[in-house]
């Protein structure tokens, strides 16, 4: 990947900071990269892609080499799914910018969801576990086929 960096929306900067564990916070994530990947996955699940209206000045854009191979794979898969074009994986700078743009918008959408879900929460870790638990059970229920035979006895 080229020298493009992943930016964080200005209106989500405080949320991102509060989600990362530091001497001042007890956030559930260890790095900003983890927050952005989780947010992008959440945004993708809910098909929520939100353009960045401004870029955070107090958080430096994340260098792509901070992202592990599995995180880069997620960025690439998102790009393929969104564009339905394998050429998005080319080494050209334009394709790289497109992949990052798609990832940033899904991450911003996921952060918007988190902003709403975490509003008023004291313990973000506990609330995130509740969100994940709900998502898991909600998905399992959707996957189950309604079977009338269980009512026959």
TORNUKE-555837 format. One record per atom (N, C-alpha, C, O): residue in three letters; chain; residue number from 0; x, y, z. Coordinates in nm, 3 decimals, m for minus. Example, Ala and Ser with C-alpha at 12.3 -4.5 7.8 and 13.67 -1.06 7.14 Angstrom:
<lumpas>
residu:chaine:num:px:py:pz
ALA:A:0:1.319:m0.569:0.780
ALA:A:0:1.230:m0.450:0.780
ALA:A:0:1.320:m0.330:0.780
ALA:A:0:1.424:m0.332:0.846
SER:A:1:1.285:m0.225:0.708
SER:A:1:1.367:m0.106:0.714
SER:A:1:1.290:0.003:0.787
SER:A:1:1.341:0.114:0.804
</lumpas>
This chain:
<lumpas>
residu:chaine:num:px:py:pz
UNK:A:0:0.082:m0.117:0.000
UNK:A:0:0.000:0.000:0.000
UNK:A:0:0.087:0.125:0.000
UNK:A:0:0.197:0.124:0.055
UNK:A:1:0.039:0.228:m0.061
UNK:A:1:0.114:0.352:m0.073
UNK:A:1:0.112:0.430:0.058
UNK:A:1:0.078:0.376:0.164
UNK:A:2:0.149:0.556:0.051
UNK:A:2:0.162:0.639:0.171
UNK:A:2:0.032:0.702:0.218
UNK:A:2:0.034:0.787:0.307
UNK:A:3:m0.080:0.664:0.160
UNK:A:3:m0.208:0.720:0.204
UNK:A:3:m0.234:0.679:0.348
UNK:A:3:m0.194:0.572:0.393
UNK:A:4:m0.303:0.766:0.419
UNK:A:4:m0.332:0.741:0.560
UNK:A:4:m0.481:0.741:0.584
UNK:A:4:m0.557:0.806:0.512
UNK:A:5:m0.522:0.667:0.686
UNK:A:5:m0.663:0.658:0.722
UNK:A:5:m0.695:0.773:0.818
UNK:A:5:m0.631:0.788:0.923
UNK:A:6:m0.792:0.853:0.780
UNK:A:6:m0.830:0.970:0.858
UNK:A:6:m0.950:0.939:0.947
UNK:A:6:m1.029:0.848:0.920
UNK:A:7:m0.961:1.016:1.053
UNK:A:7:m1.072:1.003:1.147
UNK:A:7:m1.154:1.132:1.140
UNK:A:7:m1.099:1.242:1.138
UNK:A:8:m1.286:1.116:1.136
UNK:A:8:m1.375:1.231:1.126
UNK:A:8:m1.360:1.320:1.249
UNK:A:8:m1.344:1.272:1.361
UNK:A:9:m1.366:1.449:1.226
UNK:A:9:m1.350:1.548:1.332
UNK:A:9:m1.454:1.530:1.443
UNK:A:9:m1.422:1.541:1.561
UNK:A:10:m1.578:1.503:1.404
UNK:A:10:m1.685:1.491:1.504
UNK:A:10:m1.682:1.358:1.580
UNK:A:10:m1.761:1.339:1.672
UNK:A:11:m1.592:1.268:1.542
UNK:A:11:m1.582:1.139:1.611
UNK:A:11:m1.450:1.125:1.689
UNK:A:11:m1.427:1.023:1.753
UNK:A:12:m1.365:1.226:1.684
UNK:A:12:m1.232:1.218:1.745
UNK:A:12:m1.238:1.189:1.895
UNK:A:12:m1.164:1.103:1.944
UNK:A:13:m1.324:1.258:1.968
UNK:A:13:m1.334:1.236:2.112
UNK:A:13:m1.381:1.094:2.144
UNK:A:13:m1.332:1.031:2.238
UNK:A:14:m1.476:1.044:2.066
UNK:A:14:m1.523:0.907:2.085
UNK:A:14:m1.410:0.809:2.064
UNK:A:14:m1.390:0.718:2.145
UNK:A:15:m1.336:0.826:1.956
UNK:A:15:m1.225:0.735:1.925
UNK:A:15:m1.123:0.736:2.039
UNK:A:15:m1.076:0.631:2.082
UNK:A:16:m1.089:0.855:2.086
UNK:A:16:m0.993:0.866:2.198
UNK:A:16:m1.045:0.794:2.322
UNK:A:16:m0.969:0.726:2.391
UNK:A:17:m1.175:0.808:2.350
UNK:A:17:m1.230:0.747:2.472
UNK:A:17:m1.241:0.594:2.460
UNK:A:17:m1.252:0.526:2.562
UNK:A:18:m1.238:0.542:2.340
UNK:A:18:m1.246:0.397:2.322
UNK:A:18:m1.111:0.327:2.334
UNK:A:18:m1.104:0.204:2.341
UNK:A:19:m1.003:0.405:2.337
UNK:A:19:m0.869:0.348:2.348
UNK:A:19:m0.820:0.360:2.492
UNK:A:19:m0.828:0.467:2.553
UNK:A:20:m0.770:0.250:2.546
UNK:A:20:m0.719:0.248:2.683
UNK:A:20:m0.596:0.337:2.693
UNK:A:20:m0.505:0.331:2.610
UNK:A:21:m0.594:0.421:2.796
UNK:A:21:m0.479:0.508:2.822
UNK:A:21:m0.473:0.535:2.971
UNK:A:21:m0.550:0.477:3.049
UNK:A:22:m0.383:0.622:3.011
UNK:A:22:m0.376:0.655:3.155
UNK:A:22:m0.499:0.731:3.201
UNK:A:22:m0.531:0.732:3.320
UNK:A:23:m0.570:0.795:3.106
UNK:A:23:m0.688:0.873:3.141
UNK:A:23:m0.820:0.798:3.120
UNK:A:23:m0.923:0.837:3.176
UNK:A:24:m0.819:0.693:3.040
UNK:A:24:m0.943:0.621:3.007
UNK:A:24:m0.926:0.471:3.026
UNK:A:24:m0.814:0.419:3.031
UNK:A:25:m1.038:0.403:3.035
UNK:A:25:m1.037:0.257:3.045
UNK:A:25:m1.103:0.198:2.922
UNK:A:25:m1.182:0.103:2.931
UNK:A:26:m1.072:0.254:2.807
UNK:A:26:m1.133:0.210:2.682
UNK:A:26:m1.111:0.063:2.655
UNK:A:26:m1.012:0.006:2.701
UNK:A:27:m1.202:0.001:2.579
UNK:A:27:m1.194:m0.142:2.551
UNK:A:27:m1.092:m0.181:2.443
UNK:A:27:m1.065:m0.300:2.426
UNK:A:28:m1.036:m0.084:2.371
UNK:A:28:m0.941:m0.114:2.264
UNK:A:28:m0.801:m0.067:2.302
UNK:A:28:m0.784:0.026:2.381
UNK:A:29:m0.701:m0.134:2.245
UNK:A:29:m0.563:m0.099:2.274
UNK:A:29:m0.508:0.008:2.181
UNK:A:29:m0.420:0.084:2.219
UNK:A:30:m0.560:0.014:2.057
UNK:A:30:m0.507:0.108:1.958
UNK:A:30:m0.620:0.176:1.880
UNK:A:30:m0.734:0.129:1.879
UNK:A:31:m0.585:0.285:1.816
UNK:A:31:m0.680:0.354:1.728
UNK:A:31:m0.714:0.267:1.608
UNK:A:31:m0.826:0.270:1.557
UNK:A:32:m0.617:0.189:1.563
UNK:A:32:m0.640:0.099:1.449
UNK:A:32:m0.752:0.000:1.483
UNK:A:32:m0.841:m0.022:1.401
UNK:A:33:m0.747:m0.058:1.602
UNK:A:33:m0.851:m0.154:1.644
UNK:A:33:m0.988:m0.087:1.646
UNK:A:33:m1.087:m0.147:1.604
UNK:A:34:m0.994:0.036:1.695
UNK:A:34:m1.122:0.108:1.699
UNK:A:34:m1.175:0.127:1.558
UNK:A:34:m1.293:0.102:1.533
UNK:A:35:m1.090:0.169:1.467
UNK:A:35:m1.133:0.197:1.330
UNK:A:35:m1.176:0.069:1.257
UNK:A:35:m1.273:0.071:1.181
UNK:A:36:m1.106:m0.040:1.280
UNK:A:36:m1.143:m0.167:1.216
UNK:A:36:m1.276:m0.216:1.271
UNK:A:36:m1.362:m0.261:1.195
UNK:A:37:m1.295:m0.209:1.403
UNK:A:37:m1.421:m0.249:1.463
UNK:A:37:m1.535:m0.163:1.409
UNK:A:37:m1.640:m0.214:1.373
UNK:A:38:m1.512:m0.032:1.404
UNK:A:38:m1.615:0.059:1.355
UNK:A:38:m1.648:0.031:1.208
UNK:A:38:m1.765:0.036:1.169
UNK:A:39:m1.547:0.003:1.127
UNK:A:39:m1.571:m0.027:0.985
UNK:A:39:m1.652:m0.156:0.971
UNK:A:39:m1.742:m0.164:0.887
UNK:A:40:m1.621:m0.256:1.052
UNK:A:40:m1.698:m0.381:1.047
UNK:A:40:m1.843:m0.357:1.089
UNK:A:40:m1.935:m0.411:1.028
UNK:A:41:m1.863:m0.275:1.192
UNK:A:41:m1.999:m0.243:1.237
UNK:A:41:m2.074:m0.162:1.131
UNK:A:41:m2.190:m0.189:1.102
UNK:A:42:m2.006:m0.066:1.073
UNK:A:42:m2.067:0.013:0.967
UNK:A:42:m2.105:m0.073:0.847
UNK:A:42:m2.210:m0.053:0.786
UNK:A:43:m2.020:m0.168:0.814
UNK:A:43:m2.048:m0.259:0.702
UNK:A:43:m2.167:m0.347:0.734
UNK:A:43:m2.255:m0.366:0.649
UNK:A:44:m2.171:m0.402:0.854
UNK:A:44:m2.283:m0.489:0.893
UNK:A:44:m2.415:m0.417:0.879
UNK:A:44:m2.515:m0.476:0.837
UNK:A:45:m2.417:m0.290:0.914
UNK:A:45:m2.540:m0.211:0.910
UNK:A:45:m2.555:m0.131:0.781
UNK:A:45:m2.645:m0.047:0.767
UNK:A:46:m2.464:m0.158:0.686
UNK:A:46:m2.467:m0.089:0.556
UNK:A:46:m2.473:0.063:0.574
UNK:A:46:m2.550:0.132:0.508
UNK:A:47:m2.390:0.112:0.665
UNK:A:47:m2.388:0.254:0.698
UNK:A:47:m2.253:0.312:0.656
UNK:A:47:m2.152:0.296:0.725
UNK:A:48:m2.254:0.380:0.545
UNK:A:48:m2.134:0.444:0.490
UNK:A:48:m2.157:0.595:0.495
UNK:A:48:m2.243:0.647:0.425
UNK:A:49:m2.079:0.664:0.578
UNK:A:49:m2.099:0.807:0.601
UNK:A:49:m1.972:0.884:0.563
UNK:A:49:m1.864:0.857:0.615
UNK:A:50:m1.986:0.979:0.470
UNK:A:50:m1.869:1.061:0.431
UNK:A:50:m1.815:1.141:0.549
UNK:A:50:m1.890:1.181:0.638
UNK:A:51:m1.685:1.164:0.549
UNK:A:51:m1.621:1.246:0.652
UNK:A:51:m1.646:1.392:0.616
UNK:A:51:m1.613:1.436:0.506
UNK:A:52:m1.703:1.467:0.710
UNK:A:52:m1.730:1.608:0.684
UNK:A:52:m1.615:1.697:0.728
UNK:A:52:m1.610:1.815:0.693
UNK:A:53:m1.526:1.643:0.803
UNK:A:53:m1.407:1.715:0.847
UNK:A:53:m1.312:1.613:0.905
UNK:A:53:m1.355:1.506:0.948
UNK:A:54:m1.185:1.645:0.908
UNK:A:54:m1.085:1.551:0.956
UNK:A:54:m1.032:1.600:1.091
UNK:A:54:m1.005:1.718:1.109
UNK:A:55:m1.018:1.507:1.184
UNK:A:55:m0.969:1.539:1.317
UNK:A:55:m0.829:1.599:1.308
UNK:A:55:m0.741:1.544:1.243
UNK:A:56:m0.811:1.711:1.374
UNK:A:56:m0.679:1.777:1.376
UNK:A:56:m0.593:1.726:1.491
UNK:A:56:m0.470:1.726:1.482
UNK:A:57:m0.658:1.683:1.598
UNK:A:57:m0.583:1.640:1.716
UNK:A:57:m0.546:1.492:1.713
UNK:A:57:m0.476:1.445:1.802
UNK:A:58:m0.593:1.419:1.613
UNK:A:58:m0.554:1.279:1.594
UNK:A:58:m0.488:1.268:1.457
UNK:A:58:m0.550:1.297:1.355
UNK:A:59:m0.365:1.225:1.456
UNK:A:59:m0.295:1.210:1.328
UNK:A:59:m0.359:1.098:1.247
UNK:A:59:m0.401:0.997:1.304
UNK:A:60:m0.367:1.115:1.115
UNK:A:60:m0.416:1.005:1.031
UNK:A:60:m0.329:0.881:1.053
UNK:A:60:m0.208:0.891:1.073
UNK:A:61:m0.392:0.766:1.048
UNK:A:61:m0.324:0.640:1.079
UNK:A:61:m0.247:0.589:0.958
UNK:A:61:m0.303:0.577:0.848
UNK:A:62:m0.122:0.559:0.977
UNK:A:62:m0.041:0.504:0.867
UNK:A:62:m0.086:0.362:0.838
UNK:A:62:m0.121:0.286:0.928
UNK:A:63:m0.086:0.329:0.711
UNK:A:63:m0.132:0.196:0.672
UNK:A:63:m0.043:0.084:0.724
UNK:A:63:m0.090:m0.029:0.742
UNK:A:64:0.083:0.112:0.749
UNK:A:64:0.170:0.005:0.798
UNK:A:64:0.141:m0.028:0.945
UNK:A:64:0.198:m0.123:0.998
UNK:A:65:0.055:0.050:1.012
UNK:A:65:0.010:0.015:1.147
UNK:A:65:m0.093:m0.098:1.143
UNK:A:65:m0.117:m0.166:1.243
UNK:A:66:m0.155:m0.118:1.027
UNK:A:66:m0.260:m0.218:1.011
UNK:A:66:m0.197:m0.353:0.983
UNK:A:66:m0.113:m0.366:0.893
UNK:A:67:m0.236:m0.455:1.059
UNK:A:67:m0.185:m0.590:1.036
UNK:A:67:m0.240:m0.643:0.904
UNK:A:67:m0.331:m0.584:0.846
UNK:A:68:m0.186:m0.754:0.858
UNK:A:68:m0.231:m0.814:0.732
UNK:A:68:m0.380:m0.846:0.733
UNK:A:68:m0.448:m0.829:0.632
UNK:A:69:m0.431:m0.893:0.846
UNK:A:69:m0.574:m0.926:0.852
UNK:A:69:m0.660:m0.800:0.841
UNK:A:69:m0.769:m0.805:0.785
UNK:A:70:m0.612:m0.689:0.895
UNK:A:70:m0.686:m0.564:0.884
UNK:A:70:m0.681:m0.511:0.741
UNK:A:70:m0.779:m0.457:0.691
UNK:A:71:m0.566:m0.526:0.675
UNK:A:71:m0.554:m0.486:0.535
UNK:A:71:m0.646:m0.571:0.449
UNK:A:71:m0.705:m0.523:0.353
UNK:A:72:m0.657:m0.698:0.483
UNK:A:72:m0.748:m0.788:0.412
UNK:A:72:m0.892:m0.736:0.423
UNK:A:72:m0.965:m0.738:0.324
UNK:A:73:m0.932:m0.691:0.540
UNK:A:73:m1.066:m0.635:0.560
UNK:A:73:m1.086:m0.512:0.470
UNK:A:73:m1.190:m0.498:0.406
UNK:A:74:m0.988:m0.424:0.466
UNK:A:74:m0.996:m0.305:0.382
UNK:A:74:m1.015:m0.346:0.236
UNK:A:74:m1.097:m0.289:0.165
UNK:A:75:m0.937:m0.444:0.192
UNK:A:75:m0.946:m0.490:0.053
UNK:A:75:m1.080:m0.557:0.023
UNK:A:75:m1.139:m0.534:m0.082
UNK:A:76:m1.129:m0.639:0.115
UNK:A:76:m1.259:m0.704:0.095
UNK:A:76:m1.372:m0.603:0.089
UNK:A:76:m1.462:m0.616:0.006
UNK:A:77:m1.368:m0.503:0.175
UNK:A:77:m1.469:m0.397:0.171
UNK:A:77:m1.469:m0.328:0.034
UNK:A:77:m1.575:m0.300:m0.022
UNK:A:78:m1.351:m0.301:m0.017
UNK:A:78:m1.339:m0.233:m0.146
UNK:A:78:m1.395:m0.319:m0.259
UNK:A:78:m1.465:m0.268:m0.347
UNK:A:79:m1.365:m0.448:m0.257
UNK:A:79:m1.415:m0.537:m0.362
UNK:A:79:m1.567:m0.547:m0.354
UNK:A:79:m1.636:m0.539:m0.456
UNK:A:80:m1.620:m0.565:m0.234
UNK:A:80:m1.765:m0.577:m0.216
UNK:A:80:m1.834:m0.449:m0.262
UNK:A:80:m1.938:m0.454:m0.327
UNK:A:81:m1.777:m0.335:m0.227
UNK:A:81:m1.840:m0.208:m0.259
UNK:A:81:m1.835:m0.176:m0.409
UNK:A:81:m1.934:m0.131:m0.466
UNK:A:82:m1.721:m0.201:m0.471
UNK:A:82:m1.705:m0.165:m0.613
UNK:A:82:m1.741:m0.279:m0.708
UNK:A:82:m1.770:m0.256:m0.825
UNK:A:83:m1.740:m0.402:m0.656
UNK:A:83:m1.762:m0.522:m0.738
UNK:A:83:m1.664:m0.526:m0.856
UNK:A:83:m1.698:m0.567:m0.966
UNK:A:84:m1.541:m0.482:m0.829
UNK:A:84:m1.437:m0.477:m0.931
UNK:A:84:m1.303:m0.516:m0.869
UNK:A:84:m1.254:m0.448:m0.778
UNK:A:85:m1.245:m0.624:m0.917
UNK:A:85:m1.118:m0.674:m0.864
UNK:A:85:m1.003:m0.577:m0.891
UNK:A:85:m0.900:m0.583:m0.824
UNK:A:86:m1.019:m0.489:m0.987
UNK:A:86:m0.913:m0.392:m1.021
UNK:A:86:m0.888:m0.294:m0.907
UNK:A:86:m0.786:m0.224:m0.907
UNK:A:87:m0.978:m0.289:m0.813
UNK:A:87:m0.960:m0.202:m0.697
UNK:A:87:m0.838:m0.243:m0.614
UNK:A:87:m0.787:m0.166:m0.533
UNK:A:88:m0.791:m0.367:m0.635
UNK:A:88:m0.676:m0.416:m0.560
UNK:A:88:m0.543:m0.383:m0.627
UNK:A:88:m0.438:m0.424:m0.578
UNK:A:89:m0.546:m0.311:m0.738
UNK:A:89:m0.421:m0.278:m0.808
UNK:A:89:m0.333:m0.192:m0.719
UNK:A:89:m0.379:m0.132:m0.622
UNK:A:90:m0.207:m0.186:m0.754
UNK:A:90:m0.110:m0.110:m0.676
UNK:A:90:m0.110:0.039:m0.710
UNK:A:90:m0.032:0.116:m0.654
UNK:A:91:m0.197:0.080:m0.800
UNK:A:91:m0.202:0.221:m0.840
UNK:A:91:m0.249:0.307:m0.722
UNK:A:91:m0.328:0.263:m0.638
UNK:A:92:m0.198:0.429:m0.717
UNK:A:92:m0.235:0.521:m0.609
UNK:A:92:m0.384:0.551:m0.606
UNK:A:92:m0.443:0.566:m0.499
UNK:A:93:m0.445:0.561:m0.724
UNK:A:93:m0.588:0.591:m0.732
UNK:A:93:m0.670:0.480:m0.666
UNK:A:93:m0.764:0.508:m0.592
UNK:A:94:m0.634:0.355:m0.692
UNK:A:94:m0.705:0.241:m0.632
UNK:A:94:m0.683:0.239:m0.481
UNK:A:94:m0.775:0.210:m0.404
UNK:A:95:m0.562:0.270:m0.439
UNK:A:95:m0.530:0.275:m0.296
UNK:A:95:m0.615:0.381:m0.228
UNK:A:95:m0.670:0.357:m0.120
UNK:A:96:m0.625:0.497:m0.288
UNK:A:96:m0.706:0.606:m0.233
UNK:A:96:m0.853:0.565:m0.224
UNK:A:96:m0.922:0.598:m0.127
UNK:A:97:m0.901:0.495:m0.326
UNK:A:97:m1.040:0.449:m0.327
UNK:A:97:m1.066:0.351:m0.213
UNK:A:97:m1.167:0.361:m0.143
UNK:A:98:m0.975:0.254:m0.195
UNK:A:98:m0.990:0.155:m0.087
UNK:A:98:m0.996:0.224:0.048
UNK:A:98:m1.080:0.192:0.132
UNK:A:99:m0.906:0.319:0.069
UNK:A:99:m0.901:0.392:0.196
UNK:A:99:m1.029:0.473:0.216
UNK:A:99:m1.085:0.477:0.325
UNK:A:100:m1.072:0.538:0.110
UNK:A:100:m1.194:0.620:0.116
UNK:A:100:m1.315:0.535:0.158
UNK:A:100:m1.393:0.576:0.244
UNK:A:101:m1.329:0.419:0.099
UNK:A:101:m1.439:0.328:0.132
UNK:A:101:m1.429:0.286:0.279
UNK:A:101:m1.528:0.290:0.352
UNK:A:102:m1.309:0.247:0.322
UNK:A:102:m1.288:0.205:0.460
UNK:A:102:m1.321:0.319:0.557
UNK:A:102:m1.390:0.298:0.656
UNK:A:103:m1.271:0.439:0.528
UNK:A:103:m1.296:0.554:0.615
UNK:A:103:m1.446:0.581:0.631
UNK:A:103:m1.493:0.610:0.741
UNK:A:104:m1.520:0.571:0.523
UNK:A:104:m1.664:0.600:0.529
UNK:A:104:m1.740:0.493:0.606
UNK:A:104:m1.832:0.526:0.681
UNK:A:105:m1.703:0.366:0.590
UNK:A:105:m1.768:0.262:0.670
UNK:A:105:m1.729:0.276:0.818
UNK:A:105:m1.813:0.258:0.906
UNK:A:106:m1.603:0.309:0.845
UNK:A:106:m1.561:0.331:0.983
UNK:A:106:m1.637:0.449:1.043
UNK:A:106:m1.678:0.444:1.159
UNK:A:107:m1.654:0.554:0.966
UNK:A:107:m1.728:0.671:1.015
UNK:A:107:m1.874:0.634:1.043
UNK:A:107:m1.932:0.680:1.141
UNK:A:108:m1.933:0.552:0.957
UNK:A:108:m2.069:0.505:0.981
UNK:A:108:m2.078:0.421:1.108
UNK:A:108:m2.171:0.436:1.186
UNK:A:109:m1.980:0.333:1.127
UNK:A:109:m1.976:0.252:1.249
UNK:A:109:m1.956:0.337:1.373
UNK:A:109:m2.015:0.309:1.478
UNK:A:110:m1.872:0.439:1.363
UNK:A:110:m1.852:0.529:1.476
UNK:A:110:m1.979:0.606:1.509
UNK:A:110:m2.006:0.634:1.625
UNK:A:111:m2.055:0.639:1.406
UNK:A:111:m2.184:0.707:1.429
UNK:A:111:m2.279:0.616:1.506
UNK:A:111:m2.349:0.661:1.597
UNK:A:112:m2.282:0.488:1.469
UNK:A:112:m2.364:0.391:1.541
UNK:A:112:m2.317:0.380:1.686
UNK:A:112:m2.398:0.383:1.779
UNK:A:113:m2.184:0.369:1.705
UNK:A:113:m2.129:0.359:1.840
UNK:A:113:m2.160:0.484:1.922
UNK:A:113:m2.190:0.475:2.040
UNK:A:114:m2.152:0.599:1.859
UNK:A:114:m2.181:0.724:1.928
UNK:A:114:m2.322:0.723:1.986
UNK:A:114:m2.345:0.766:2.099
UNK:A:115:m2.416:0.673:1.908
UNK:A:115:m2.555:0.664:1.954
UNK:A:115:m2.572:0.557:2.061
UNK:A:115:m2.641:0.579:2.161
UNK:A:116:m2.511:0.442:2.040
UNK:A:116:m2.526:0.330:2.134
UNK:A:116:m2.456:0.353:2.267
UNK:A:116:m2.500:0.304:2.371
UNK:A:117:m2.346:0.428:2.265
UNK:A:117:m2.267:0.447:2.387
UNK:A:117:m2.304:0.574:2.462
UNK:A:117:m2.249:0.602:2.569
UNK:A:118:m2.397:0.651:2.408
UNK:A:118:m2.438:0.775:2.473
UNK:A:118:m2.488:0.744:2.614
UNK:A:118:m2.578:0.661:2.633
UNK:A:119:m2.430:0.812:2.711
UNK:A:119:m2.472:0.795:2.849
UNK:A:119:m2.410:0.677:2.921
UNK:A:119:m2.430:0.660:3.041
UNK:A:120:m2.334:0.594:2.850
UNK:A:120:m2.273:0.476:2.912
UNK:A:120:m2.153:0.518:2.997
UNK:A:120:m2.076:0.606:2.959
UNK:A:121:m2.139:0.455:3.111
UNK:A:121:m2.024:0.479:3.198
UNK:A:121:m1.912:0.383:3.160
UNK:A:121:m1.795:0.422:3.153
UNK:A:122:m1.948:0.259:3.137
UNK:A:122:m1.850:0.156:3.105
UNK:A:122:m1.869:0.113:2.959
UNK:A:122:m1.961:0.037:2.927
UNK:A:123:m1.782:0.161:2.872
UNK:A:123:m1.792:0.129:2.730
UNK:A:123:m1.774:m0.020:2.703
UNK:A:123:m1.838:m0.075:2.613
UNK:A:124:m1.688:m0.085:2.780
UNK:A:124:m1.663:m0.228:2.758
UNK:A:124:m1.791:m0.309:2.779
UNK:A:124:m1.825:m0.396:2.699
UNK:A:125:m1.860:m0.279:2.886
UNK:A:125:m1.984:m0.351:2.916
UNK:A:125:m2.089:m0.326:2.807
UNK:A:125:m2.156:m0.418:2.762
UNK:A:126:m2.102:m0.202:2.765
UNK:A:126:m2.200:m0.167:2.662
UNK:A:126:m2.165:m0.234:2.529
UNK:A:126:m2.254:m0.282:2.459
UNK:A:127:m2.035:m0.239:2.494
UNK:A:127:m1.993:m0.305:2.371
UNK:A:127:m2.025:m0.455:2.375
UNK:A:127:m2.067:m0.513:2.275
UNK:A:128:m2.006:m0.516:2.491
UNK:A:128:m2.041:m0.657:2.506
UNK:A:128:m2.191:m0.679:2.485
UNK:A:128:m2.231:m0.778:2.423
UNK:A:129:m2.271:m0.588:2.536
UNK:A:129:m2.417:m0.598:2.515
UNK:A:129:m2.452:m0.583:2.367
UNK:A:129:m2.536:m0.656:2.315
UNK:A:130:m2.386:m0.489:2.299
UNK:A:130:m2.410:m0.469:2.156
UNK:A:130:m2.371:m0.594:2.078
UNK:A:130:m2.447:m0.641:1.993
UNK:A:131:m2.254:m0.649:2.109
UNK:A:131:m2.208:m0.770:2.039
UNK:A:131:m2.299:m0.888:2.067
UNK:A:131:m2.329:m0.967:1.978
UNK:A:132:m2.343:m0.901:2.191
UNK:A:132:m2.434:m1.009:2.227
UNK:A:132:m2.565:m0.996:2.151
UNK:A:132:m2.617:m1.094:2.099
UNK:A:133:m2.617:m0.875:2.143
UNK:A:133:m2.741:m0.852:2.069
UNK:A:133:m2.723:m0.885:1.922
UNK:A:133:m2.807:m0.951:1.862
UNK:A:134:m2.612:m0.839:1.864
UNK:A:134:m2.586:m0.864:1.722
UNK:A:134:m2.577:m1.014:1.695
UNK:A:134:m2.627:m1.063:1.594
UNK:A:135:m2.513:m1.086:1.785
UNK:A:135:m2.498:m1.231:1.766
UNK:A:135:m2.633:m1.301:1.773
UNK:A:135:m2.664:m1.382:1.686
UNK:A:136:m2.712:m1.270:1.873
UNK:A:136:m2.842:m1.337:1.886
UNK:A:136:m2.938:m1.293:1.777
UNK:A:136:m3.019:m1.372:1.730
UNK:A:137:m2.931:m1.167:1.737
UNK:A:137:m3.017:m1.116:1.632
UNK:A:137:m2.984:m1.185:1.499
UNK:A:137:m3.075:m1.219:1.423
UNK:A:138:m2.857:m1.207:1.472
UNK:A:138:m2.814:m1.276:1.350
UNK:A:138:m2.857:m1.421:1.353
UNK:A:138:m2.904:m1.475:1.253
UNK:A:139:m2.841:m1.486:1.469
UNK:A:139:m2.881:m1.626:1.481
UNK:A:139:m3.030:m1.642:1.457
UNK:A:139:m3.073:m1.737:1.391
UNK:A:140:m3.110:m1.550:1.510
UNK:A:140:m3.255:m1.559:1.492
UNK:A:140:m3.293:m1.537:1.347
UNK:A:140:m3.386:m1.600:1.298
UNK:A:141:m3.224:m1.448:1.278
UNK:A:141:m3.253:m1.423:1.137
UNK:A:141:m3.215:m1.543:1.051
UNK:A:141:m3.279:m1.571:0.950
UNK:A:142:m3.110:m1.613:1.092
UNK:A:142:m3.063:m1.728:1.015
UNK:A:142:m3.153:m1.850:1.031
UNK:A:142:m3.160:m1.935:0.943
UNK:A:143:m3.221:m1.858:1.144
UNK:A:143:m3.310:m1.972:1.166
UNK:A:143:m3.431:m1.964:1.075
UNK:A:143:m3.489:m1.857:1.054
UNK:A:144:m3.466:m2.076:1.022
UNK:A:144:m3.585:m2.082:0.939
UNK:A:144:m3.705:m2.110:1.030
UNK:A:144:m3.694:m2.188:1.125
UNK:A:145:m3.816:m2.049:1.001
UNK:A:145:m3.933:m2.073:1.083
UNK:A:145:m3.985:m2.213:1.051
UNK:A:145:m4.022:m2.242:0.937
UNK:A:146:m3.986:m2.297:1.151
UNK:A:146:m4.021:m2.438:1.131
UNK:A:146:m4.145:m2.472:1.213
UNK:A:146:m4.139:m2.475:1.336
UNK:A:147:m4.257:m2.496:1.145
UNK:A:147:m4.381:m2.528:1.213
UNK:A:147:m4.382:m2.669:1.274
UNK:A:147:m4.465:m2.698:1.360
UNK:A:148:m4.291:m2.755:1.231
UNK:A:148:m4.292:m2.894:1.281
UNK:A:148:m4.264:m2.900:1.431
UNK:A:148:m4.302:m2.998:1.495
UNK:A:149:m4.200:m2.800:1.487
UNK:A:149:m4.174:m2.805:1.632
UNK:A:149:m4.301:m2.787:1.714
UNK:A:149:m4.302:m2.814:1.834
UNK:A:150:m4.409:m2.742:1.649
UNK:A:150:m4.537:m2.728:1.718
UNK:A:150:m4.621:m2.856:1.707
UNK:A:150:m4.725:m2.868:1.773
UNK:A:151:m4.578:m2.950:1.627
UNK:A:151:m4.652:m3.077:1.610
UNK:A:151:m4.599:m3.179:1.710
UNK:A:151:m4.479:m3.207:1.712
UNK:A:152:m4.685:m3.233:1.791
UNK:A:152:m4.642:m3.338:1.883
UNK:A:152:m4.759:m3.428:1.916
UNK:A:152:m4.743:m3.523:1.993
</lumpas>
